[in-house]
Amino acid sequence: MGVGLGRRADQIGALLVGTAAPSGPRYAGQVGSGLTEAMLDRLATALALLRRADPPFRDVPAEVGRTAVWVEPQMIADVEFGSRTTEGRLRHPIFKGLRLDLAPADTHRDVQG
């Protein structure tokens, strides 16, 4: 998760999201839009239990990782987005909620990019 700035200085600023891949989780971008105050509180409590020292993504950009707080990739976010960049990053992502019916392995993408 990304550390917040401005009015979110003391809470989650954005979620760093990824998808499953044979070589390990791949970074897919950040999502901050769509996160309500209630959801931010809920996520902060749940994610605090999943903290880890290093990133779960092998391909997270250094500028993103510098301020991130890392967690085990065990929760599934339902994210709507406009398209993907050539690197496979989400464009215009909006958080829609959590998916309790899926496991991390269910997020695998067959098409790269």
N, CA, C and O atoms as a GROMACS GRO file, in nm:
protein
  452
    1MET      N    1   0.084  -0.117   0.000
    1MET     CA    2   0.000   0.000   0.000
    1MET      C    3   0.088   0.122   0.000
    1MET      O    4   0.196   0.121   0.057
    2GLY      N    5   0.042   0.227  -0.063
    2GLY     CA    6   0.116   0.352  -0.067
    2GLY      C    7   0.077   0.441   0.050
    2GLY      O    8  -0.039   0.446   0.089
    3VAL      N    9   0.174   0.512   0.103
    3VAL     CA   10   0.150   0.603   0.213
    3VAL      C   11   0.080   0.727   0.160
    3VAL      O   12   0.117   0.778   0.054
    4GLY      N   13  -0.021   0.774   0.233
    4GLY     CA   14  -0.099   0.888   0.187
    4GLY      C   15  -0.030   1.022   0.202
    4GLY      O   16   0.060   1.039   0.284
    5LEU      N   17  -0.076   1.116   0.123
    5LEU     CA   18  -0.029   1.254   0.128
    5LEU      C   19  -0.151   1.344   0.143
    5LEU      O   20  -0.264   1.299   0.125
    6GLY      N   21  -0.130   1.470   0.176
    6GLY     CA   22  -0.240   1.564   0.187
    6GLY      C   23  -0.342   1.520   0.290
    6GLY      O   24  -0.305   1.489   0.404
    7ARG      N   25  -0.470   1.518   0.253
    7ARG     CA   26  -0.574   1.481   0.349
    7ARG      C   27  -0.567   1.334   0.390
    7ARG      O   28  -0.631   1.295   0.488
    8ARG      N   29  -0.491   1.252   0.317
    8ARG     CA   30  -0.474   1.112   0.354
    8ARG      C   31  -0.337   1.087   0.418
    8ARG      O   32  -0.287   0.975   0.415
    9ALA      N   33  -0.278   1.189   0.475
    9ALA     CA   34  -0.141   1.178   0.529
    9ALA      C   35  -0.127   1.071   0.637
    9ALA      O   36  -0.020   1.013   0.652
   10ASP      N   37  -0.232   1.045   0.712
   10ASP     CA   38  -0.224   0.947   0.820
   10ASP      C   39  -0.294   0.816   0.787
   10ASP      O   40  -0.326   0.738   0.877
   11GLN      N   41  -0.316   0.791   0.660
   11GLN     CA   42  -0.383   0.668   0.621
   11GLN      C   43  -0.331   0.620   0.486
   11GLN      O   44  -0.236   0.676   0.431
   12ILE      N   45  -0.391   0.518   0.434
   12ILE     CA   46  -0.352   0.462   0.304
   12ILE      C   47  -0.380   0.566   0.196
   12ILE      O   48  -0.489   0.622   0.189
   13GLY      N   49  -0.280   0.591   0.112
   13GLY     CA   50  -0.298   0.684   0.000
   13GLY      C   51  -0.350   0.612  -0.123
   13GLY      O   52  -0.434   0.665  -0.196
   14ALA      N   53  -0.301   0.491  -0.145
   14ALA     CA   54  -0.342   0.409  -0.260
   14ALA      C   55  -0.303   0.265  -0.232
   14ALA      O   56  -0.214   0.238  -0.151
   15LEU      N   57  -0.370   0.175  -0.298
   15LEU     CA   58  -0.333   0.034  -0.292
   15LEU      C   59  -0.244   0.003  -0.411
   15LEU      O   60  -0.275   0.042  -0.523
   16LEU      N   61  -0.135  -0.066  -0.386
   16LEU     CA   62  -0.051  -0.116  -0.494
   16LEU      C   63  -0.106  -0.254  -0.528
   16LEU      O   64  -0.111  -0.341  -0.442
   17VAL      N   65  -0.146  -0.273  -0.653
   17VAL     CA   66  -0.212  -0.397  -0.691
   17VAL      C   67  -0.130  -0.473  -0.794
   17VAL      O   68  -0.044  -0.418  -0.862
   18GLY      N   69  -0.159  -0.600  -0.803
   18GLY     CA   70  -0.088  -0.685  -0.899
   18GLY      C   71  -0.173  -0.802  -0.941
   18GLY      O   72  -0.287  -0.818  -0.896
   19THR      N   73  -0.118  -0.882  -1.029
   19THR     CA   74  -0.185  -1.004  -1.075
   19THR      C   75  -0.090  -1.121  -1.058
   19THR      O   76   0.032  -1.104  -1.055
   20ALA      N   77  -0.146  -1.239  -1.048
   20ALA     CA   78  -0.065  -1.360  -1.035
   20ALA      C   79   0.003  -1.390  -1.168
   20ALA      O   80  -0.051  -1.364  -1.275
   21ALA      N   81   0.123  -1.446  -1.159
   21ALA     CA   82   0.198  -1.488  -1.277
   21ALA      C   83   0.283  -1.609  -1.237
   21ALA      O   84   0.313  -1.626  -1.119
   22PRO      N   85   0.322  -1.692  -1.333
   22PRO     CA   86   0.403  -1.809  -1.300
   22PRO      C   87   0.532  -1.775  -1.225
   22PRO      O   88   0.578  -1.854  -1.143
   23SER      N   89   0.589  -1.658  -1.253
   23SER     CA   90   0.714  -1.619  -1.188
   23SER      C   91   0.691  -1.544  -1.058
   23SER      O   92   0.787  -1.499  -0.996
   24GLY      N   93   0.567  -1.528  -1.016
   24GLY     CA   94   0.534  -1.454  -0.896
   24GLY      C   95   0.445  -1.336  -0.929
   24GLY      O   96   0.427  -1.304  -1.047
   25PRO      N   97   0.389  -1.270  -0.827
   25PRO     CA   98   0.298  -1.158  -0.853
   25PRO      C   99   0.363  -1.047  -0.935
   25PRO      O  100   0.478  -1.010  -0.911
   26ARG      N  101   0.288  -0.994  -1.032
   26ARG     CA  102   0.335  -0.882  -1.115
   26ARG      C  103   0.263  -0.755  -1.073
   26ARG      O  104   0.142  -0.756  -1.052
   27TYR      N  105   0.338  -0.648  -1.062
   27TYR     CA  106   0.284  -0.518  -1.026
   27TYR      C  107   0.194  -0.468  -1.140
   27TYR      O  108   0.232  -0.474  -1.256
   28ALA      N  109   0.074  -0.418  -1.105
   28ALA     CA  110  -0.020  -0.369  -1.206
   28ALA      C  111  -0.054  -0.222  -1.188
   28ALA      O  112  -0.124  -0.164  -1.272
   29GLY      N  113  -0.008  -0.160  -1.081
   29GLY     CA  114  -0.033  -0.018  -1.062
   29GLY      C  115  -0.086   0.016  -0.925
   29GLY      O  116  -0.084  -0.066  -0.833
   30GLN      N  117  -0.134   0.140  -0.913
   30GLN     CA  118  -0.187   0.191  -0.788
   30GLN      C  119  -0.332   0.231  -0.809
   30GLN      O  120  -0.369   0.281  -0.915
   31VAL      N  121  -0.414   0.210  -0.707
   31VAL     CA  122  -0.553   0.255  -0.712
   31VAL      C  123  -0.585   0.328  -0.583
   31VAL      O  124  -0.569   0.274  -0.473
   32GLY      N  125  -0.630   0.452  -0.597
   32GLY     CA  126  -0.670   0.533  -0.483
   32GLY      C  127  -0.813   0.583  -0.499
   32GLY      O  128  -0.883   0.605  -0.400
   33SER      N  129  -0.855   0.600  -0.622
   33SER     CA  130  -0.993   0.645  -0.649
   33SER      C  131  -1.091   0.537  -0.607
   33SER      O  132  -1.066   0.418  -0.626
   34GLY      N  133  -1.202   0.579  -0.551
   34GLY     CA  134  -1.306   0.486  -0.512
   34GLY      C  135  -1.294   0.437  -0.369
   34GLY      O  136  -1.385   0.369  -0.320
   35LEU      N  137  -1.186   0.468  -0.302
   35LEU     CA  138  -1.168   0.425  -0.163
   35LEU      C  139  -1.239   0.521  -0.069
   35LEU      O  140  -1.203   0.639  -0.061
   36THR      N  141  -1.341   0.473   0.001
   36THR     CA  142  -1.414   0.556   0.097
   36THR      C  143  -1.339   0.559   0.229
   36THR      O  144  -1.250   0.477   0.253
   37GLU      N  145  -1.374   0.653   0.316
   37GLU     CA  146  -1.313   0.660   0.449
   37GLU      C  147  -1.336   0.530   0.525
   37GLU      O  148  -1.245   0.481   0.592
   38ALA      N  149  -1.456   0.475   0.516
   38ALA     CA  150  -1.487   0.350   0.586
   38ALA      C  151  -1.401   0.236   0.532
   38ALA      O  152  -1.351   0.155   0.610
   39MET      N  153  -1.384   0.229   0.401
   39MET     CA  154  -1.303   0.122   0.343
   39MET      C  155  -1.156   0.141   0.379
   39MET      O  156  -1.086   0.043   0.405
   40LEU      N  157  -1.108   0.264   0.381
   40LEU     CA  158  -0.970   0.291   0.420
   40LEU      C  159  -0.944   0.243   0.563
   40LEU      O  160  -0.840   0.184   0.590
   41ASP      N  161  -1.038   0.268   0.652
   41ASP     CA  162  -1.024   0.221   0.790
   41ASP      C  163  -1.023   0.069   0.796
   41ASP      O  164  -0.941   0.009   0.866
   42ARG      N  165  -1.114   0.006   0.722
   42ARG     CA  166  -1.122  -0.141   0.719
   42ARG      C  167  -0.994  -0.201   0.663
   42ARG      O  168  -0.941  -0.297   0.719
   43LEU      N  169  -0.944  -0.145   0.554
   43LEU     CA  170  -0.822  -0.195   0.493
   43LEU      C  171  -0.701  -0.176   0.584
   43LEU      O  172  -0.616  -0.264   0.593
   44ALA      N  173  -0.692  -0.062   0.651
   44ALA     CA  174  -0.579  -0.036   0.740
   44ALA      C  175  -0.571  -0.142   0.848
   44ALA      O  176  -0.463  -0.191   0.880
   45THR      N  177  -0.686  -0.178   0.904
   45THR     CA  178  -0.690  -0.281   1.009
   45THR      C  179  -0.650  -0.417   0.954
   45THR      O  180  -0.568  -0.487   1.013
   46ALA      N  181  -0.708  -0.454   0.840
   46ALA     CA  182  -0.680  -0.587   0.781
   46ALA      C  183  -0.537  -0.597   0.731
   46ALA      O  184  -0.471  -0.700   0.752
   47LEU      N  185  -0.488  -0.493   0.664
   47LEU     CA  186  -0.354  -0.499   0.605
   47LEU      C  187  -0.243  -0.491   0.709
   47LEU      O  188  -0.132  -0.538   0.685
   48ALA      N  189  -0.272  -0.432   0.824
   48ALA     CA  190  -0.171  -0.425   0.931
   48ALA      C  191  -0.128  -0.566   0.974
   48ALA      O  192  -0.014  -0.586   1.015
   49LEU      N  193  -0.218  -0.661   0.964
   49LEU     CA  194  -0.189  -0.800   1.002
   49LEU      C  195  -0.106  -0.874   0.895
   49LEU      O  196  -0.053  -0.981   0.922
   50LEU      N  197  -0.096  -0.815   0.776
   50LEU     CA  198  -0.029  -0.881   0.664
   50LEU      C  199   0.105  -0.817   0.628
   50LEU      O  200   0.162  -0.848   0.524
   51ARG      N  201   0.155  -0.728   0.711
   51ARG     CA  202   0.279  -0.655   0.680
   51ARG      C  203   0.396  -0.748   0.658
   51ARG      O  204   0.408  -0.854   0.720
   52ARG      N  205   0.482  -0.706   0.567
   52ARG     CA  206   0.606  -0.778   0.539
   52ARG      C  207   0.715  -0.675   0.508
   52ARG      O  208   0.685  -0.559   0.483
   53ALA      N  209   0.840  -0.717   0.511
   53ALA     CA  210   0.952  -0.624   0.495
   53ALA      C  211   0.984  -0.590   0.349
   53ALA      O  212   1.036  -0.482   0.321
   54ASP      N  213   0.955  -0.680   0.258
   54ASP     CA  214   0.997  -0.662   0.119
   54ASP      C  215   0.876  -0.667   0.025
   54ASP      O  216   0.771  -0.718   0.062
   55PRO      N  217   0.892  -0.615  -0.096
   55PRO     CA  218   0.779  -0.614  -0.190
   55PRO      C  219   0.746  -0.754  -0.241
   55PRO      O  220   0.836  -0.834  -0.266
   56PRO      N  221   0.617  -0.784  -0.257
   56PRO     CA  222   0.577  -0.911  -0.316
   56PRO      C  223   0.592  -0.911  -0.468
   56PRO      O  224   0.592  -1.017  -0.531
   57PHE      N  225   0.605  -0.791  -0.528
   57PHE     CA  226   0.619  -0.777  -0.672
   57PHE      C  227   0.766  -0.761  -0.708
   57PHE      O  228   0.836  -0.680  -0.646
   58ARG      N  229   0.814  -0.835  -0.804
   58ARG     CA  230   0.954  -0.822  -0.845
   58ARG      C  231   0.975  -0.704  -0.939
   58ARG      O  232   1.089  -0.662  -0.962
   59ASP      N  233   0.867  -0.650  -0.993
   59ASP     CA  234   0.878  -0.547  -1.096
   59ASP      C  235   0.818  -0.413  -1.056
   59ASP      O  236   0.780  -0.334  -1.143
   60VAL      N  237   0.809  -0.385  -0.928
   60VAL     CA  238   0.755  -0.256  -0.884
   60VAL      C  239   0.860  -0.147  -0.908
   60VAL      O  240   0.976  -0.164  -0.872
   61PRO      N  241   0.820  -0.034  -0.968
   61PRO     CA  242   0.916   0.074  -0.993
   61PRO      C  243   0.973   0.129  -0.862
   61PRO      O  244   0.902   0.139  -0.762
   62ALA      N  245   1.100   0.165  -0.863
   62ALA     CA  246   1.168   0.214  -0.743
   62ALA      C  247   1.098   0.336  -0.685
   62ALA      O  248   1.087   0.348  -0.563
   63GLU      N  249   1.052   0.428  -0.770
   63GLU     CA  250   0.987   0.548  -0.719
   63GLU      C  251   0.857   0.518  -0.646
   63GLU      O  252   0.817   0.593  -0.557
   64VAL      N  253   0.792   0.409  -0.682
   64VAL     CA  254   0.670   0.367  -0.613
   64VAL      C  255   0.706   0.295  -0.483
   64VAL      O  256   0.646   0.319  -0.379
   65GLY      N  257   0.803   0.209  -0.490
   65GLY     CA  258   0.842   0.129  -0.375
   65GLY      C  259   0.907   0.205  -0.262
   65GLY      O  260   0.908   0.159  -0.148
   66ARG      N  261   0.960   0.322  -0.292
   66ARG     CA  262   1.032   0.400  -0.191
   66ARG      C  263   0.946   0.433  -0.069
   66ARG      O  264   0.996   0.432   0.044
   67THR      N  265   0.818   0.463  -0.088
   67THR     CA  266   0.731   0.503   0.023
   67THR      C  267   0.625   0.398   0.057
   67THR      O  268   0.538   0.423   0.140
   68ALA      N  269   0.631   0.283  -0.005
   68ALA     CA  270   0.529   0.181   0.016
   68ALA      C  271   0.545   0.108   0.149
   68ALA      O  272   0.656   0.094   0.201
   69VAL      N  273   0.434   0.062   0.201
   69VAL     CA  274   0.430  -0.029   0.314
   69VAL      C  275   0.385  -0.162   0.254
   69VAL      O  276   0.274  -0.171   0.201
   70TRP      N  277   0.469  -0.264   0.264
   70TRP     CA  278   0.442  -0.390   0.196
   70TRP      C  279   0.358  -0.484   0.280
   70TRP      O  280   0.371  -0.490   0.403
   71VAL      N  281   0.271  -0.558   0.212
   71VAL     CA  282   0.187  -0.659   0.277
   71VAL      C  283   0.187  -0.786   0.192
   71VAL      O  284   0.217  -0.782   0.073
   72GLU      N  285   0.153  -0.898   0.256
   72GLU     CA  286   0.136  -1.023   0.183
   72GLU      C  287   0.020  -1.006   0.085
   72GLU      O  288  -0.083  -0.951   0.122
   73PRO      N  289   0.035  -1.053  -0.037
   73PRO     CA  290  -0.072  -1.038  -0.138
   73PRO      C  291  -0.182  -1.142  -0.119
   73PRO      O  292  -0.190  -1.239  -0.194
   74GLN      N  293  -0.266  -1.121  -0.019
   74GLN     CA  294  -0.371  -1.218   0.014
   74GLN      C  295  -0.512  -1.166  -0.008
   74GLN      O  296  -0.607  -1.245  -0.006
   75MET      N  297  -0.528  -1.037  -0.028
   75MET     CA  298  -0.661  -0.980  -0.048
   75MET      C  299  -0.679  -0.946  -0.195
   75MET      O  300  -0.585  -0.907  -0.263
   76ILE      N  301  -0.801  -0.961  -0.242
   76ILE     CA  302  -0.832  -0.934  -0.382
   76ILE      C  303  -0.919  -0.810  -0.393
   76ILE      O  304  -1.028  -0.804  -0.336
   77ALA      N  305  -0.870  -0.711  -0.466
   77ALA     CA  306  -0.945  -0.588  -0.491
   77ALA      C  307  -1.017  -0.600  -0.625
   77ALA      O  308  -0.960  -0.649  -0.723
   78ASP      N  309  -1.140  -0.556  -0.627
   78ASP     CA  310  -1.215  -0.547  -0.752
   78ASP      C  311  -1.188  -0.406  -0.806
   78ASP      O  312  -1.229  -0.307  -0.745
   79VAL      N  313  -1.120  -0.397  -0.919
   79VAL     CA  314  -1.077  -0.269  -0.974
   79VAL      C  315  -1.126  -0.255  -1.117
   79VAL      O  316  -1.102  -0.341  -1.202
   80GLU      N  317  -1.196  -0.146  -1.142
   80GLU     CA  318  -1.238  -0.112  -1.278
   80GLU      C  319  -1.132  -0.019  -1.336
   80GLU      O  320  -1.080   0.067  -1.264
   81PHE      N  321  -1.098  -0.035  -1.463
   81PHE     CA  322  -0.996   0.050  -1.523
   81PHE      C  323  -1.025   0.072  -1.670
   81PHE      O  324  -1.098  -0.005  -1.733
   82GLY      N  325  -0.966   0.180  -1.724
   82GLY     CA  326  -0.991   0.215  -1.864
   82GLY      C  327  -0.918   0.126  -1.962
   82GLY      O  328  -0.977   0.078  -2.059
   83SER      N  329  -0.790   0.104  -1.939
   83SER     CA  330  -0.707   0.022  -2.026
   83SER      C  331  -0.579  -0.010  -1.951
   83SER      O  332  -0.566   0.018  -1.832
   84ARG      N  333  -0.484  -0.071  -2.022
   84ARG     CA  334  -0.352  -0.102  -1.966
   84ARG      C  335  -0.244  -0.036  -2.051
   84ARG      O  336  -0.260  -0.018  -2.172
   85THR      N  337  -0.135   0.000  -1.985
   85THR     CA  338  -0.020   0.053  -2.058
   85THR      C  339   0.052  -0.063  -2.125
   85THR      O  340   0.016  -0.179  -2.105
   86THR      N  341   0.154  -0.034  -2.204
   86THR     CA  342   0.231  -0.141  -2.268
   86THR      C  343   0.305  -0.226  -2.165
   86THR      O  344   0.340  -0.341  -2.193
   87GLU      N  345   0.329  -0.170  -2.045
   87GLU     CA  346   0.394  -0.246  -1.936
   87GLU      C  347   0.293  -0.327  -1.856
   87GLU      O  348   0.332  -0.400  -1.764
   88GLY      N  349   0.165  -0.316  -1.889
   88GLY     CA  350   0.062  -0.390  -1.817
   88GLY      C  351   0.006  -0.316  -1.697
   88GLY      O  352  -0.069  -0.375  -1.619
   89ARG      N  353   0.039  -0.189  -1.681
   89ARG     CA  354  -0.012  -0.108  -1.570
   89ARG      C  355  -0.154  -0.061  -1.601
   89ARG      O  356  -0.190  -0.036  -1.716
   90LEU      N  357  -0.234  -0.049  -1.496
   90LEU     CA  358  -0.372  -0.005  -1.511
   90LEU      C  359  -0.380   0.145  -1.536
   90LEU      O  360  -0.308   0.223  -1.473
   91ARG      N  361  -0.467   0.184  -1.627
   91ARG     CA  362  -0.493   0.326  -1.652
   91ARG      C  363  -0.629   0.360  -1.593
   91ARG      O  364  -0.726   0.287  -1.613
   92HIS      N  365  -0.635   0.469  -1.520
   92HIS     CA  366  -0.759   0.520  -1.461
   92HIS      C  367  -0.829   0.416  -1.375
   92HIS      O  368  -0.949   0.392  -1.392
   93PRO      N  369  -0.757   0.353  -1.280
   93PRO     CA  370  -0.820   0.251  -1.197
   93PRO      C  371  -0.911   0.310  -1.089
   93PRO      O  372  -0.881   0.416  -1.033
   94ILE      N  373  -1.021   0.241  -1.062
   94ILE     CA  374  -1.115   0.281  -0.958
   94ILE      C  375  -1.144   0.158  -0.872
   94ILE      O  376  -1.184   0.054  -0.923
   95PHE      N  377  -1.125   0.171  -0.743
   95PHE     CA  378  -1.152   0.063  -0.649
   95PHE      C  379  -1.303   0.045  -0.636
   95PHE      O  380  -1.375   0.142  -0.612
   96LYS      N  381  -1.350  -0.079  -0.653
   96LYS     CA  382  -1.493  -0.109  -0.644
   96LYS      C  383  -1.528  -0.189  -0.519
   96LYS      O  384  -1.645  -0.192  -0.478
   97GLY      N  385  -1.430  -0.252  -0.458
   97GLY     CA  386  -1.457  -0.331  -0.338
   97GLY      C  387  -1.359  -0.446  -0.326
   97GLY      O  388  -1.264  -0.457  -0.404
   98LEU      N  389  -1.383  -0.531  -0.229
   98LEU     CA  390  -1.301  -0.650  -0.209
   98LEU      C  391  -1.375  -0.772  -0.261
   98LEU      O  392  -1.498  -0.779  -0.252
   99ARG      N  393  -1.301  -0.866  -0.315
   99ARG     CA  394  -1.358  -0.991  -0.364
   99ARG      C  395  -1.323  -1.101  -0.265
   99ARG      O  396  -1.207  -1.141  -0.255
  100LEU      N  397  -1.420  -1.150  -0.194
  100LEU     CA  398  -1.398  -1.256  -0.097
  100LEU      C  399  -1.412  -1.394  -0.159
  100LEU      O  400  -1.382  -1.495  -0.096
  101ASP      N  401  -1.459  -1.398  -0.284
  101ASP     CA  402  -1.483  -1.525  -0.352
  101ASP      C  403  -1.364  -1.570  -0.437
  101ASP      O  404  -1.371  -1.675  -0.501
  102LEU      N  405  -1.255  -1.494  -0.438
  102LEU     CA  406  -1.139  -1.527  -0.520
  102LEU      C  407  -1.014  -1.540  -0.434
  102LEU      O  408  -1.004  -1.482  -0.326
  103ALA      N  409  -0.920  -1.618  -0.484
  103ALA     CA  410  -0.787  -1.632  -0.423
  103ALA      C  411  -0.687  -1.559  -0.512
  103ALA      O  412  -0.714  -1.535  -0.629
  104PRO      N  413  -0.571  -1.523  -0.457
  104PRO     CA  414  -0.471  -1.453  -0.539
  104PRO      C  415  -0.438  -1.523  -0.672
  104PRO      O  416  -0.420  -1.456  -0.774
  105ALA      N  417  -0.431  -1.654  -0.672
  105ALA     CA  418  -0.402  -1.727  -0.797
  105ALA      C  419  -0.508  -1.706  -0.904
  105ALA      O  420  -0.479  -1.723  -1.023
  106ASP      N  421  -0.629  -1.669  -0.865
  106ASP     CA  422  -0.737  -1.645  -0.961
  106ASP      C  423  -0.720  -1.517  -1.040
  106ASP      O  424  -0.796  -1.491  -1.133
  107THR      N  425  -0.621  -1.436  -1.006
  107THR     CA  426  -0.600  -1.308  -1.075
  107THR      C  427  -0.505  -1.319  -1.191
  107THR      O  428  -0.471  -1.217  -1.251
  108HIS      N  429  -0.462  -1.438  -1.226
  108HIS     CA  430  -0.367  -1.458  -1.336
  108HIS      C  431  -0.424  -1.406  -1.467
  108HIS      O  432  -0.541  -1.427  -1.498
  109ARG      N  433  -0.341  -1.336  -1.543
  109ARG     CA  434  -0.380  -1.286  -1.675
  109ARG      C  435  -0.316  -1.373  -1.782
  109ARG      O  436  -0.195  -1.398  -1.777
  110ASP      N  437  -0.395  -1.418  -1.877
  110ASP     CA  438  -0.341  -1.499  -1.987
  110ASP      C  439  -0.269  -1.413  -2.090
  110ASP      O  440  -0.175  -1.459  -2.154
  111VAL      N  441  -0.312  -1.289  -2.106
  111VAL     CA  442  -0.254  -1.199  -2.205
  111VAL      C  443  -0.165  -1.100  -2.132
  111VAL      O  444  -0.209  -1.036  -2.036
  112GLN      N  445  -0.042  -1.086  -2.176
  112GLN     CA  446   0.050  -0.991  -2.114
  112GLN      C  447   0.037  -0.855  -2.182
  112GLN      O  448   0.012  -0.846  -2.302
  113GLY      N  449   0.056  -0.748  -2.099
  113GLY     CA  450   0.058  -0.612  -2.153
  113GLY      C  451  -0.070  -0.546  -2.166
  113GLY      O  452  -0.076  -0.432  -2.210
   0.00000   0.00000   0.00000
